[in-house]
């Protein structure tokens, strides 16, 4: 399960991608995405620190994507906000820890099954971008409009 903070980060990035070069101020993102403003400010600072977004001050100020939407993956954002994408500590690539109750990782049936789960999740998350999410949303809206016509 992903954290609420990760969901907010993804929603904020999708909103910024939708806004394009116009950018958005924190209040606009918070209101349109129903994200608590103080929490959103922390998230945007985290995203700014790693070079995903940038901000400008002044009349044309706000937040903007620093990286193109098609270069920001869900996996990248989840790892930044929530840490490793692994259901077991012994499957983590960046925070590996041997399970305390495990006699042999190579013989562990549970690890083998969850290794497949983890790899499948990583594959999807690492190839799905913010741009993909916007495109999927556009296709879904078109399908709804077509069904209503």
Order of alpha helices (4+ residues) and beta strands (2+ residues): alpha-alpha-alpha-beta-beta-alpha-alpha-alpha
